Amino acid sequence: MTTSAILTLQQWLSGAYPLGSFAYSHGLEAAIDEGWVHDATTLEIWLRDVLREGTGRADIIVLRAAYQSKTRAELMEIDATARAFAASHERLRESLHQGAAFARTTSAIADIDVPEVLFPVAVGCAAARLDIPVEITAPMYSQAFASSIVMACVRLMRLGQTQAHKVISDLAQVCEQTANETTGATLDDLYSNTFLSDIAAMRHEVQPHRLFQS
């Protein structure tokens, strides 16, 4: 692992990269509105489940599959499978819009061909193109995913910056564990056991007043 690889990942997964991640709460806006998440503790519990048993885990499996793909056709088949597992229209749009933005920017600045696919598929593809090890790409993607949701919650409830970053820090081990546990996993291992999170994503689609697109 070279320093340049780490710096590239940091750039891709930082809030400064033009993905529009700030516009998505991954259903947390609905969960907060329902009272299911209301403070730092309940947020951390919620995200632990999402990272280990929901979208967080599924995204890492998809990222790994994209990283290992050998042809564009295989990559597009992985993307199609990932789309089929989206729990709601907004979840699909969230990943698709971020993936398309990532693909356009990364293709332009890194001079590689990244198709406009779902976000974890695009990241896995780009990392493979640049020979950035998936062993570091996976946990860094996981933490970026969690961080984006936590920072959305700062705008949705009484959660200060210090509390928010304490949650992110506490979830770091979960991100690492999930990345390690999905080593060797295939698309056949995709599932979601975070039913309340999926329900929140669906409810958000009909929520009358919203700050976020998901």
Backbone as a printed PyTorch tensor [residue, N CA C, xyz], in Angstrom:
tensor([[[  0.8430,  -1.1950,   0.0000],
         [  0.0000,   0.0000,   0.0000],
         [  0.8790,   1.2460,   0.0000]],

        [[  0.6900,   2.0830,  -0.9930],
         [  1.4690,   3.3110,  -1.0860],
         [  0.7060,   4.4770,  -0.4830]],

        [[  1.4510,   5.5090,  -0.1310],
         [  0.8180,   6.7160,   0.3940],
         [ -0.1200,   7.3260,  -0.6320]],

        [[  0.2620,   7.2790,  -1.8970],
         [ -0.5830,   7.8630,  -2.9410],
         [ -1.9310,   7.1560,  -3.0360]],

        [[ -1.9570,   5.8420,  -2.8010],
         [ -3.2200,   5.0990,  -2.8300],
         [ -4.1360,   5.5460,  -1.7020]],

        [[ -3.5660,   5.7160,  -0.5150],
         [ -4.3530,   6.1720,   0.6310],
         [ -4.8910,   7.5720,   0.3820]],

        [[ -4.0580,   8.4350,  -0.1780],
         [ -4.4880,   9.8040,  -0.4580],
         [ -5.5910,   9.8300,  -1.5160]],

        [[ -5.4920,   8.9420,  -2.4920],
         [ -6.5360,   8.8640,  -3.5160],
         [ -7.8630,   8.4460,  -2.9040]],

        [[ -7.8420,   7.4260,  -2.0610],
         [ -9.0640,   6.9870,  -1.3850],
         [ -9.6380,   8.0840,  -0.5030]],

        [[ -8.7610,   8.7730,   0.2090],
         [ -9.2180,   9.8570,   1.0730],
         [ -9.9220,  10.9340,   0.2520]],

        [[ -9.3870,  11.2380,  -0.9170],
         [-10.0160,  12.2310,  -1.7840],
         [-11.3770,  11.7460,  -2.2750]],

        [[-11.4180,  10.5060,  -2.7720],
         [-12.6710,   9.9630,  -3.2970],
         [-13.7850,   9.9480,  -2.2580]],

        [[-13.4350,   9.6090,  -1.0230],
         [-14.4400,   9.3410,   0.0040],
         [-14.6410,  10.4950,   0.9700]],

        [[-14.0110,  11.6230,   0.6960],
         [-14.1890,  12.7920,   1.5590],
         [-15.4690,  13.5280,   1.1820]],

        [[-15.9590,  14.3330,   2.0960],
         [-17.1490,  15.1270,   1.8190],
         [-16.9380,  16.1670,   0.7440]],

        [[-15.6760,  16.4430,   0.4120],
         [-15.3730,  17.4460,  -0.6110],
         [-15.5450,  16.9030,  -2.0280]],

        [[-15.5480,  15.5830,  -2.1770],
         [-15.6950,  15.0090,  -3.5170],
         [-17.1210,  15.2680,  -3.9990]],

        [[-17.3090,  15.7330,  -5.2280],
         [-18.6310,  16.2060,  -5.6730],
         [-19.6130,  15.0840,  -5.9970]],

        [[-20.1380,  14.4670,  -4.9450],
         [-21.0920,  13.3700,  -5.1090],
         [-22.5150,  13.7700,  -4.7540]],

        [[-22.6620,  14.8640,  -4.0070],
         [-23.9850,  15.2510,  -3.5290],
         [-24.4500,  14.4300,  -2.3450]],

        [[-23.5110,  13.8050,  -1.6280],
         [-23.8670,  12.9330,  -0.5000],
         [-24.6410,  13.6670,   0.5870]],

        [[-24.4090,  14.9710,   0.7030],
         [-25.0700,  15.7740,   1.7340],
         [-26.5900,  15.7990,   1.5590]],

        [[-27.0870,  15.4060,   0.3990],
         [-28.5230,  15.4840,   0.1150],
         [-29.2860,  14.2380,   0.5490]],

        [[-28.5800,  13.2380,   1.0900],
         [-29.2130,  11.9620,   1.4060],
         [-29.0390,  11.5980,   2.8770]],

        [[-30.1200,  11.0810,   3.4830],
         [-30.0460,  10.6550,   4.8880],
         [-30.2010,   9.1490,   5.0380]],

        [[-30.3920,   8.4390,   3.9260],
         [-30.5340,   6.9750,   3.9440],
         [-31.6950,   6.5360,   4.8420]],

        [[-32.7740,   7.3270,   4.8160],
         [-33.9560,   6.9890,   5.5960],
         [-33.9530,   7.4950,   7.0190]],

        [[-32.8340,   8.0830,   7.4750],
         [-32.7620,   8.5520,   8.8670],
         [-33.7180,   9.7010,   9.1210]],

        [[-34.0170,  10.4970,   8.1000],
         [-34.9710,  11.5940,   8.3060],
         [-36.3260,  11.0460,   8.7360]],

        [[-36.7650,   9.9740,   8.1140],
         [-38.0270,   9.3430,   8.4990],
         [-37.9130,   8.6730,   9.8600]],

        [[-36.7810,   8.0210,  10.1280],
         [-36.5790,   7.3490,  11.4170],
         [-36.5940,   8.3440,  12.5700]],

        [[-36.0080,   9.5020,  12.3520],
         [-36.0040,  10.5480,  13.3810],
         [-37.4060,  11.1170,  13.5500]],

        [[-38.1090,  11.3100,  12.4460],
         [-39.4780,  11.8230,  12.5020],
         [-40.3950,  10.8740,  13.2660]],

        [[-40.1500,   9.5740,  13.1410],
         [-40.9580,   8.5700,  13.8440],
         [-40.5410,   8.4130,  15.3050]],

        [[-39.3780,   8.9620,  15.6770],
         [-38.8880,   8.8220,  17.0400],
         [-38.0590,   7.5790,  17.2710]],

        [[-37.7610,   6.8400,  16.2120],
         [-36.9580,   5.6210,  16.3490],
         [-35.4960,   5.9540,  16.6570]],

        [[-35.0330,   7.0660,  16.1360],
         [-33.6870,   7.5730,  16.4230],
         [-33.8550,   8.9720,  16.9780]],

        [[-33.2620,   9.2240,  18.1550],
         [-33.5040,  10.5300,  18.7850],
         [-32.2910,  11.1000,  19.5170]],

        [[-31.1900,  10.3580,  19.5680],
         [-29.9810,  10.8820,  20.2070],
         [-28.7680,  10.1010,  19.6910]],

        [[-27.6050,  10.4240,  20.2290],
         [-26.3690,   9.7880,  19.7550],
         [-26.3860,   8.2770,  19.9810]],

        [[-26.9310,   7.8480,  21.1180],
         [-26.9430,   6.4190,  21.4400],
         [-27.8010,   5.6280,  20.4660]],

        [[-29.0280,   6.1030,  20.2300],
         [-29.9140,   5.3780,  19.3140],
         [-29.4020,   5.4520,  17.8730]],

        [[-28.7440,   6.5500,  17.5290],
         [-28.1520,   6.6560,  16.1920],
         [-27.0380,   5.6280,  16.0100]],

        [[-26.1840,   5.4990,  17.0160],
         [-25.0870,   4.5360,  16.9140],
         [-25.6110,   3.1080,  16.8230]],

        [[-26.6240,   2.7790,  17.6060],
         [-27.2160,   1.4390,  17.5520],
         [-27.7960,   1.1760,  16.1580]],

        [[-28.5040,   2.1720,  15.6430],
         [-29.1120,   2.0620,  14.3130],
         [-28.0480,   1.7940,  13.2480]],

        [[-26.9880,   2.5790,  13.2840],
         [-25.9560,   2.4580,  12.2580],
         [-25.1270,   1.1890,  12.4110]],

        [[-24.9400,   0.7220,  13.6320],
         [-24.2500,  -0.5580,  13.8170],
         [-25.0010,  -1.6670,  13.0670]],

        [[-26.3120,  -1.6570,  13.1940],
         [-27.1140,  -2.6720,  12.5100],
         [-27.0420,  -2.5090,  10.9910]],

        [[-27.1310,  -1.2660,  10.5200],
         [-27.0740,  -1.0160,   9.0770],
         [-25.7270,  -1.4540,   8.5010]],

        [[-24.6530,  -1.1630,   9.2310],
         [-23.3150,  -1.5250,   8.7560],
         [-23.0860,  -3.0340,   8.7580]],

        [[-23.6310,  -3.7200,   9.7410],
         [-23.3540,  -5.1490,   9.8840],
         [-24.3770,  -6.0310,   9.1690]],

        [[-25.6300,  -5.5600,   9.0860],
         [-26.6870,  -6.4340,   8.5770],
         [-27.5060,  -5.8260,   7.4410]],

        [[-27.2100,  -4.5870,   7.0600],
         [-28.0180,  -3.9140,   6.0510],
         [-27.2230,  -3.4220,   4.8650]],

        [[-27.5410,  -2.2090,   4.4430],
         [-26.9030,  -1.6400,   3.2570],
         [-25.3930,  -1.5810,   3.3870]],

        [[-24.8980,  -1.2730,   4.5830],
         [-23.4550,  -1.1690,   4.7760],
         [-22.7340,  -2.4500,   4.4070]],

        [[-23.2760,  -3.5700,   4.8490],
         [-22.6760,  -4.8710,   4.5200],
         [-22.8530,  -5.1920,   3.0390]],

        [[-24.0560,  -4.9800,   2.5310],
         [-24.3310,  -5.2930,   1.1280],
         [-23.4380,  -4.4880,   0.1880]],

        [[-23.2530,  -3.2120,   0.5050],
         [-22.4090,  -2.3660,  -0.3420],
         [-20.9780,  -2.8880,  -0.4210]],

        [[-20.4600,  -3.3760,   0.6980],
         [-19.0840,  -3.8780,   0.7000],
         [-18.9710,  -5.1500,  -0.1380]],

        [[-19.9780,  -6.0070,  -0.0670],
         [-19.9700,  -7.2150,  -0.9000],
         [-20.0120,  -6.8380,  -2.3760]],

        [[-20.8500,  -5.8730,  -2.7080],
         [-20.9580,  -5.4110,  -4.0970],
         [-19.6500,  -4.7600,  -4.5450]],

        [[-19.0630,  -3.9480,  -3.6780],
         [-17.7810,  -3.3040,  -3.9910],
         [-16.7150,  -4.3530,  -4.2810]],

        [[-16.6460,  -5.3740,  -3.4400],
         [-15.6570,  -6.4400,  -3.6410],
         [-15.8970,  -7.1710,  -4.9680]],

        [[-17.1600,  -7.4250,  -5.2820],
         [-17.4730,  -8.1080,  -6.5390],
         [-17.0570,  -7.2600,  -7.7370]],

        [[-17.3330,  -5.9570,  -7.6610],
         [-16.9410,  -5.0520,  -8.7450],
         [-15.4250,  -5.0080,  -8.8910]],

        [[-14.7440,  -5.0260,  -7.7720],
         [-13.2760,  -5.0030,  -7.7820],
         [-12.7210,  -6.2290,  -8.5050]],

        [[-13.3750,  -7.3600,  -8.3280],
         [-12.8840,  -8.6140,  -8.9120],
         [-13.3660,  -8.8370, -10.3460]],

        [[-14.2730,  -8.0160, -10.8310],
         [-14.8370,  -8.2320, -12.1670],
         [-13.7600,  -8.1000, -13.2420]],

        [[-13.8960,  -8.8850, -14.2930],
         [-12.8790,  -8.9300, -15.3510],
         [-13.3140,  -8.2110, -16.6260]],

        [[-14.6190,  -8.0940, -16.8380],
         [-15.1200,  -7.4720, -18.0590],
         [-16.1910,  -6.4400, -17.7200]],

        [[-16.4640,  -5.5620, -18.6710],
         [-17.5170,  -4.5720, -18.4740],
         [-18.8780,  -5.2550, -18.3340]],

        [[-19.0910,  -6.3100, -19.1020],
         [-20.3570,  -7.0410, -19.0240],
         [-20.5620,  -7.6210, -17.6270]],

        [[-19.5050,  -8.1590, -17.0540],
         [-19.5860,  -8.7050, -15.6950],
         [-19.8770,  -7.5960, -14.6940]],

        [[-19.2430,  -6.4370, -14.8830],
         [-19.4740,  -5.3010, -13.9930],
         [-20.9300,  -4.8480, -14.0650]],

        [[-21.4880,  -4.7930, -15.2660],
         [-22.8740,  -4.3530, -15.4260],
         [-23.8500,  -5.3750, -14.8400]],

        [[-23.4900,  -6.6360, -14.8730],
         [-24.3290,  -7.6640, -14.2510],
         [-24.3280,  -7.5050, -12.7300]],

        [[-23.1760,  -7.1790, -12.1710],
         [-23.0760,  -6.9060, -10.7310],
         [-23.9360,  -5.6980, -10.3770]],

        [[-23.8770,  -4.6740, -11.2020],
         [-24.6730,  -3.4700, -10.9730],
         [-26.1640,  -3.7900, -11.0070]],

        [[-26.5850,  -4.6080, -11.9510],
         [-27.9960,  -4.9730, -12.0610],
         [-28.4700,  -5.7330, -10.8240]],

        [[-27.6310,  -6.6240, -10.3230],
         [-27.9790,  -7.3710,  -9.1070],
         [-28.0950,  -6.4360,  -7.9170]],

        [[-27.1570,  -5.5100,  -7.7940],
         [-27.1890,  -4.5530,  -6.6870],
         [-28.4420,  -3.6880,  -6.7480]],

        [[-28.8380,  -3.2820,  -7.9350],
         [-30.0510,  -2.4740,  -8.0840],
         [-31.2810,  -3.2450,  -7.6130]],

        [[-31.3080,  -4.5290,  -7.9100],
         [-32.4560,  -5.3500,  -7.5320],
         [-32.6030,  -5.4660,  -6.0230]],

        [[-31.5080,  -5.2720,  -5.2900],
         [-31.5450,  -5.3910,  -3.8370],
         [-31.8820,  -4.0690,  -3.1470]],

        [[-32.0480,  -2.9810,  -3.8850],
         [-32.4050,  -1.6980,  -3.2680],
         [-33.7870,  -1.8010,  -2.6410]],

        [[-33.9070,  -1.3480,  -1.3960],
         [-35.1520,  -1.5260,  -0.6470],
         [-36.2560,  -0.5710,  -1.0770]],

        [[-35.8920,   0.5220,  -1.7290],
         [-36.8930,   1.5050,  -2.1350],
         [-36.3680,   2.2950,  -3.3250]],

        [[-37.2800,   3.0410,  -3.9460],
         [-36.8760,   3.8700,  -5.0870],
         [-35.8410,   4.9040,  -4.6740]],

        [[-36.0340,   5.5230,  -3.5100],
         [-35.0890,   6.5480,  -3.0600],
         [-33.7220,   5.9580,  -2.7410]],

        [[-33.6900,   4.7620,  -2.1950],
         [-32.4060,   4.0980,  -1.9270],
         [-31.6530,   3.8750,  -3.2410]],

        [[-32.3820,   3.4270,  -4.2440],
         [-31.7660,   3.1920,  -5.5470],
         [-31.2380,   4.4960,  -6.1340]],

        [[-32.0560,   5.5360,  -6.0620],
         [-31.6530,   6.8340,  -6.6090],
         [-30.4470,   7.4000,  -5.8640]],

        [[-30.4220,   7.2330,  -4.5510],
         [-29.3010,   7.7050,  -3.7280],
         [-27.9760,   7.1170,  -4.2080]],

        [[-27.9590,   5.8200,  -4.4110],
         [-26.7290,   5.1540,  -4.8340],
         [-26.4100,   5.4430,  -6.2960]],

        [[-27.4370,   5.5110,  -7.1300],
         [-27.2240,   5.7510,  -8.5560],
         [-26.6730,   7.1490,  -8.8110]],

        [[-27.2580,   8.1550,  -8.1680],
         [-26.7970,   9.5270,  -8.3800],
         [-25.3660,   9.7230,  -7.8810]],

        [[-25.0590,   9.1540,  -6.7140],
         [-23.6950,   9.2810,  -6.2000],
         [-22.7050,   8.5020,  -7.0670]],

        [[-23.1250,   7.3350,  -7.5290],
         [-22.2580,   6.5420,  -8.3910],
         [-21.9730,   7.2300,  -9.7100]],

        [[-22.9980,   7.8490, -10.2850],
         [-22.8150,   8.5520, -11.5540],
         [-21.8870,   9.7470, -11.3830]],

        [[-22.0800,  10.4960, -10.2960],
         [-21.2160,  11.6510, -10.0300],
         [-19.7780,  11.2070,  -9.7890]],

        [[-19.6220,  10.1180,  -9.0320],
         [-18.2810,   9.5810,  -8.7820],
         [-17.6240,   9.1500, -10.0870]],

        [[-18.3760,   8.4750, -10.9340],
         [-17.8270,   7.9750, -12.1980],
         [-17.3620,   9.1200, -13.0920]],

        [[-18.1820,  10.1510, -13.2030],
         [-17.8230,  11.2740, -14.0770],
         [-16.5590,  11.9720, -13.5860]],

        [[-16.5160,  12.2660, -12.2960],
         [-15.3740,  12.9920, -11.7440],
         [-14.1060,  12.1490, -11.7870]],

        [[-14.2110,  10.9000, -11.3600],
         [-13.0310,  10.0360, -11.2870],
         [-12.4930,   9.7030, -12.6750]],

        [[-13.3800,   9.4640, -13.6150],
         [-12.9370,   9.1940, -14.9850],
         [-12.1630,  10.3780, -15.5450]],

        [[-12.6200,  11.5820, -15.2090],
         [-11.9860,  12.7890, -15.7380],
         [-10.6250,  13.0590, -15.1070]],

        [[-10.5250,  12.8960, -13.7910],
         [ -9.2790,  13.2910, -13.1210],
         [ -8.2430,  12.1740, -13.0820]],

        [[ -8.6930,  10.9180, -13.1520],
         [ -7.7510,   9.7920, -13.0700],
         [ -7.4720,   9.1640, -14.4320]],

        [[ -8.1760,   9.6430, -15.4500],
         [ -7.9930,   9.1370, -16.8120],
         [ -8.2160,   7.6280, -16.8830]],

        [[ -9.3170,   7.1860, -16.2640],
         [ -9.7230,   5.7850, -16.3280],
         [-11.1930,   5.7360, -16.7260]],

        [[-11.6370,   4.5820, -17.1740],
         [-13.0260,   4.4200, -17.6010],
         [-13.8380,   3.8110, -16.4680]],

        [[-14.6650,   4.6470, -15.8290],
         [-15.5710,   4.1670, -14.7870],
         [-16.9950,   4.4160, -15.2740]],

        [[-17.7790,   3.3780, -15.5210],
         [-19.1480,   3.5810, -16.0020],
         [-20.0470,   4.1570, -14.9130]],

        [[-21.1530,   4.7580, -15.3260],
         [-22.0910,   5.3540, -14.3770],
         [-22.9880,   4.2580, -13.8070]],

        [[-22.5260,   3.6820, -12.7230],
         [-23.2040,   2.5740, -12.0520],
         [-23.4560,   2.9630, -10.5990]],

        [[-24.0120,   2.0610,  -9.8070],
         [-24.2480,   2.3450,  -8.3960],
         [-22.9330,   2.6550,  -7.6910]],

        [[-23.0250,   3.4380,  -6.6260],
         [-21.8380,   3.9680,  -5.9670],
         [-20.8210,   2.8970,  -5.5690]],

        [[-21.2040,   1.8330,  -4.8420],
         [-20.1840,   0.8430,  -4.4580],
         [-19.5840,   0.1230,  -5.6590]],

        [[-20.3660,  -0.0390,  -6.7160],
         [-19.8500,  -0.6640,  -7.9370],
         [-18.7970,   0.2370,  -8.5690]],

        [[-19.0910,   1.5320,  -8.6200],
         [-18.1570,   2.4930,  -9.2120],
         [-16.8570,   2.5750,  -8.4200]],

        [[-16.9630,   2.5940,  -7.0940],
         [-15.7600,   2.6730,  -6.2570],
         [-14.9130,   1.4140,  -6.4180]],

        [[-15.5480,   0.2540,  -6.4060],
         [-14.8090,  -0.9910,  -6.5930],
         [-14.1170,  -1.0470,  -7.9370]],

        [[-14.8110,  -0.5970,  -8.9670],
         [-14.2440,  -0.5700, -10.3150],
         [-13.0360,   0.3600, -10.3750]],

        [[-13.1760,   1.5700,  -9.8410],
         [-12.0890,   2.5550,  -9.8930],
         [-10.8740,   2.0920,  -9.1010]],

        [[-11.1150,   1.5180,  -7.9210],
         [-10.0030,   1.0320,  -7.1000],
         [ -9.2230,  -0.0570,  -7.8330]],

        [[ -9.9410,  -0.9420,  -8.5040],
         [ -9.2730,  -2.0040,  -9.2640],
         [ -8.4680,  -1.4320, -10.4240]],

        [[ -9.0400,  -0.4400, -11.1000],
         [ -8.3410,   0.1710, -12.2370],
         [ -6.9990,   0.7730, -11.8070]],

        [[ -6.9580,   1.3110, -10.5920],
         [ -5.7420,   1.9700, -10.1090],
         [ -4.9200,   1.0830,  -9.1760]],

        [[ -5.3090,  -0.1960,  -9.0690],
         [ -4.5850,  -1.1570,  -8.2230],
         [ -4.5190,  -0.7120,  -6.7650]],

        [[ -5.5830,  -0.0840,  -6.2910],
         [ -5.6790,   0.2690,  -4.8730],
         [ -6.2620,  -0.9410,  -4.1460]],

        [[ -5.5880,  -1.4970,  -3.1630],
         [ -6.0450,  -2.7330,  -2.5220],
         [ -7.4690,  -2.6400,  -1.9770]],

        [[ -8.2490,  -3.6640,  -2.2450],
         [ -9.6240,  -3.6850,  -1.7570],
         [ -9.6690,  -3.7940,  -0.2350]],

        [[ -8.6030,  -4.3320,   0.3680],
         [ -8.5680,  -4.4990,   1.8250],
         [ -8.6200,  -3.1610,   2.5600]],

        [[ -8.1510,  -2.0840,   1.9320],
         [ -8.2500,  -0.7640,   2.5490],
         [ -9.4210,   0.0200,   1.9620]],

        [[ -9.7610,  -0.2530,   0.7070],
         [-10.8930,   0.4330,   0.0750],
         [-12.1960,   0.1150,   0.7970]],

        [[-12.4000,  -1.1430,   1.1490],
         [-13.6600,  -1.5730,   1.7620],
         [-13.9420,  -0.8860,   3.0980]],

        [[-13.0300,  -0.9240,   4.0850],
         [-13.3360,  -0.2590,   5.3550],
         [-13.4270,   1.2590,   5.2310]],

        [[-12.6370,   1.8520,   4.3290],
         [-12.7210,   3.3020,   4.1620],
         [-14.0490,   3.7020,   3.5250]],

        [[-14.5400,   2.8910,   2.5980],
         [-15.8650,   3.1330,   2.0240],
         [-16.9310,   3.0330,   3.1140]],

        [[-16.8240,   2.0100,   3.9410],
         [-17.7940,   1.7900,   5.0130],
         [-17.8460,   2.9740,   5.9670]],

        [[-16.6830,   3.4880,   6.3440],
         [-16.6560,   4.6280,   7.2570],
         [-17.2140,   5.8840,   6.5940]],

        [[-16.9140,   6.0810,   5.3230],
         [-17.4460,   7.2430,   4.6090],
         [-18.9690,   7.1770,   4.5230]],

        [[-19.4990,   5.9830,   4.3000],
         [-20.9460,   5.7630,   4.2590],
         [-21.5830,   6.1550,   5.5870]],

        [[-21.0030,   5.6650,   6.6820],
         [-21.5270,   5.9810,   8.0110],
         [-21.3830,   7.4630,   8.3310]],

        [[-20.2550,   8.0370,   7.9890],
         [-19.9920,   9.4480,   8.2950],
         [-20.9940,  10.3590,   7.6120]],

        [[-21.3180,  10.0560,   6.3720],
         [-22.2710,  10.8690,   5.6290],
         [-23.6410,  10.8670,   6.2970]],

        [[-24.0690,   9.7030,   6.7740],
         [-25.3680,   9.6050,   7.4410],
         [-25.3460,  10.3460,   8.7730]],

        [[-24.2700,  10.1900,   9.5260],
         [-24.1600,  10.8740,  10.8220],
         [-24.2280,  12.3840,  10.6330]],

        [[-23.5230,  12.9020,   9.6490],
         [-23.5190,  14.3440,   9.4380],
         [-24.8740,  14.8430,   8.9580]],

        [[-25.6340,  14.0030,   8.2820],
         [-27.0100,  14.3680,   7.9360],
         [-27.8460,  14.5110,   9.2010]],

        [[-27.5950,  13.6360,  10.1660],
         [-28.3570,  13.6660,  11.4150],
         [-28.0590,  14.9070,  12.2460]],

        [[-26.8790,  15.4870,  12.0630],
         [-26.5590,  16.7450,  12.7480],
         [-27.5600,  17.8160,  12.3500]],

        [[-28.0620,  17.7430,  11.1390],
         [-29.0230,  18.7200,  10.6310],
         [-30.4620,  18.3550,  10.9730]],

        [[-30.6660,  17.1540,  11.5060],
         [-32.0260,  16.6750,  11.7250],
         [-32.4400,  16.6020,  13.1850]],

        [[-31.4640,  16.5700,  14.1070],
         [-31.8100,  16.4550,  15.5200],
         [-30.7370,  17.1170,  16.3630]],

        [[-30.9360,  17.1190,  17.6590],
         [-29.9790,  17.7550,  18.5610],
         [-28.7600,  16.8460,  18.7210]],

        [[-27.8320,  17.0160,  17.8110],
         [-26.6060,  16.2220,  17.7990],
         [-25.4650,  17.1560,  17.4360]],

        [[-24.6100,  17.4320,  18.4080],
         [-23.4980,  18.3420,  18.1760],
         [-22.3850,  17.6920,  17.3760]],

        [[-21.4690,  18.5200,  16.9010],
         [-20.3630,  18.0120,  16.0980],
         [-19.4940,  17.0230,  16.8800]],

        [[-19.2370,  17.3320,  18.1460],
         [-18.4100,  16.4250,  18.9550],
         [-19.1070,  15.0860,  19.1500]],

        [[-20.4130,  15.1260,  19.4700],
         [-21.1740,  13.8850,  19.6080],
         [-21.1810,  13.0990,  18.2990]],

        [[-21.3490,  13.8140,  17.2010],
         [-21.3970,  13.1600,  15.8920],
         [-20.0960,  12.4230,  15.6040]],

        [[-18.9870,  13.0810,  15.8680],
         [-17.7040,  12.4460,  15.5800],
         [-17.3650,  11.3590,  16.5940]],

        [[-17.9520,  11.4180,  17.7730],
         [-17.7980,  10.3140,  18.7270],
         [-18.5090,   9.0710,  18.1790]],

        [[-19.6760,   9.2640,  17.5910],
         [-20.3930,   8.1450,  16.9760],
         [-19.5670,   7.5460,  15.8400]],

        [[-19.0340,   8.4110,  14.9790],
         [-18.2140,   7.9360,  13.8590],
         [-16.9980,   7.1660,  14.3680]],

        [[-16.3620,   7.6980,  15.3990],
         [-15.1910,   7.0350,  15.9770],
         [-15.5550,   5.6730,  16.5580]],

        [[-16.6810,   5.6160,  17.2560],
         [-17.1080,   4.3550,  17.8670],
         [-17.4760,   3.3050,  16.8180]],

        [[-17.8650,   3.7600,  15.6280],
         [-18.2600,   2.8300,  14.5710],
         [-17.0850,   2.3390,  13.7320]],

        [[-15.9060,   2.9130,  13.9550],
         [-14.7400,   2.5490,  13.1400],
         [-14.4550,   1.0510,  13.2020]],

        [[-14.5420,   0.4770,  14.3940],
         [-14.2660,  -0.9550,  14.5410],
         [-15.3030,  -1.7910,  13.7920]],

        [[-16.5520,  -1.3250,  13.7930],
         [-17.6050,  -2.0330,  13.0690],
         [-17.3260,  -2.0060,  11.5690]],

        [[-16.8790,  -0.8550,  11.0760],
         [-16.5270,  -0.7370,   9.6540],
         [-15.4270,  -1.7280,   9.2900]],

        [[-14.4270,  -1.8110,  10.1370],
         [-13.3140,  -2.7320,   9.8880],
         [-13.7760,  -4.1830,   9.9520]],

        [[-14.5940,  -4.5030,  10.9570],
         [-15.0750,  -5.8750,  11.1070],
         [-15.9250,  -6.3010,   9.9130]],

        [[-16.8080,  -5.4130,   9.4840],
         [-17.6720,  -5.7390,   8.3510],
         [-16.8500,  -5.9740,   7.0950]],

        [[-15.8550,  -5.1230,   6.8840],
         [-14.9790,  -5.2930,   5.7210],
         [-14.2560,  -6.6350,   5.7820]],

        [[-13.7640,  -6.9930,   6.9570],
         [-13.0350,  -8.2600,   7.1120],
         [-13.9550,  -9.4660,   6.9380]],

        [[-15.1570,  -9.3660,   7.4870],
         [-16.0850, -10.4960,   7.4520],
         [-16.6360, -10.7670,   6.0570]],

        [[-16.5660,  -9.7800,   5.1810],
         [-17.0660,  -9.9790,   3.8190],
         [-15.9770, -10.4510,   2.8620]],

        [[-14.7820, -10.6600,   3.3670],
         [-13.7180, -11.2150,   2.5260],
         [-14.1560, -12.5840,   2.0010]],

        [[-14.1190, -12.7420,   0.7150],
         [-14.5290, -14.0060,   0.1240],
         [-16.0200, -14.1290,  -0.1310]],

        [[-16.8050, -13.1400,   0.3020],
         [-18.2490, -13.1760,   0.0660],
         [-18.5450, -12.9380,  -1.4120]],

        [[-19.6520, -13.4870,  -1.8770],
         [-20.0900, -13.2990,  -3.2590],
         [-21.4790, -12.6700,  -3.2620]],

        [[-21.9920, -12.3890,  -4.4430],
         [-23.3330, -11.8110,  -4.5420],
         [-24.3970, -12.7490,  -3.9870]],

        [[-24.0960, -14.0300,  -3.9100],
         [-25.0340, -14.9830,  -3.3100],
         [-25.2000, -14.7420,  -1.8130]],

        [[-24.2830, -13.9890,  -1.2210],
         [-24.3360, -13.7150,   0.2170],
         [-25.0530, -12.4090,   0.5370]],

        [[-25.6340, -11.7640,  -0.4590],
         [-26.3540, -10.5110,  -0.2240],
         [-27.6570, -10.7660,   0.5250]],

        [[-27.9170,  -9.9360,   1.5260],
         [-29.1950,  -9.9610,   2.2410],
         [-29.2970,  -8.6860,   3.0650]],

        [[-30.4690,  -8.4410,   3.6070],
         [-30.6460,  -7.3360,   4.5500],
         [-31.5350,  -7.8010,   5.6870]],

        [[-31.0590,  -7.6170,   6.9050],
         [-31.8520,  -7.9280,   8.0950],
         [-32.2590,  -6.6640,   8.8430]],

        [[-32.0880,  -5.5150,   8.2080],
         [-32.4200,  -4.2450,   8.8710],
         [-33.7730,  -3.7590,   8.3550]],

        [[-34.8120,  -4.4620,   8.7710],
         [-36.1410,  -4.2030,   8.2150],
         [-36.6650,  -2.8130,   8.5750]],

        [[-36.3750,  -2.3460,   9.7840],
         [-36.8730,  -1.0290,  10.1750],
         [-36.1920,   0.0640,   9.3610]],

        [[-34.9210,  -0.1160,   9.0670],
         [-34.2140,   0.8370,   8.2160],
         [-34.8250,   0.8590,   6.8170]],

        [[-35.1610,  -0.3080,   6.3000],
         [-35.7870,  -0.3790,   4.9790],
         [-37.1760,   0.2600,   4.9980]],

        [[-37.9180,   0.0360,   6.0740],
         [-39.2400,   0.6530,   6.2070],
         [-39.1120,   2.1740,   6.2700]],

        [[-38.1010,   2.6510,   6.9970],
         [-37.8720,   4.1000,   7.0780],
         [-37.6010,   4.6790,   5.6980]],

        [[-36.8310,   3.9600,   4.8870],
         [-36.5470,   4.4220,   3.5240],
         [-37.8270,   4.5160,   2.7010]],

        [[-38.7230,   3.5580,   2.8900],
         [-39.9940,   3.5750,   2.1640],
         [-40.9040,   4.6960,   2.6600]],

        [[-40.9610,   4.8840,   3.9680],
         [-41.8160,   5.9340,   4.5320],
         [-41.3540,   7.3200,   4.1080]],

        [[-40.0460,   7.4650,   3.9580],
         [-39.5220,   8.7770,   3.5830],
         [-40.0670,   9.2250,   2.2330]],

        [[-40.3900,   8.2840,   1.3740],
         [-40.8790,   8.6250,   0.0430],
         [-42.2240,   9.3410,   0.0890]],

        [[-42.9880,   9.1360,   1.1550],
         [-44.3010,   9.7900,   1.2710],
         [-44.3360,  10.7770,   2.4370]],

        [[-43.1910,  11.0730,   3.0010],
         [-43.1190,  12.0360,   4.1030],
         [-43.4260,  13.4280,   3.5560]],

        [[-44.3600,  14.1580,   4.1580],
         [-44.7970,  15.4330,   3.5620],
         [-43.7460,  16.5350,   3.5740]],

        [[-42.9530,  16.6100,   4.6370],
         [-41.9540,  17.6710,   4.7400],
         [-40.5740,  17.0260,   4.8830]],

        [[-39.6790,  17.3450,   3.9460],
         [-38.3840,  16.6690,   3.9210],
         [-37.2640,  17.6520,   3.6070]],

        [[-36.1250,  17.4310,   4.2610],
         [-34.9090,  18.1720,   3.9310],
         [-34.0460,  17.3940,   2.9430]],

        [[-34.1510,  16.0750,   3.0000],
         [-33.2520,  15.1980,   2.2510],
         [-33.9890,  14.4450,   1.1480]],

        [[-33.2260,  13.9580,   0.1950],
         [-33.8000,  13.2150,  -0.9280],
         [-34.0030,  11.7390,  -0.6180]],

        [[-33.4720,  11.2900,   0.5190],
         [-33.7060,   9.8970,   0.9270],
         [-33.6840,   9.8100,   2.4410]]])
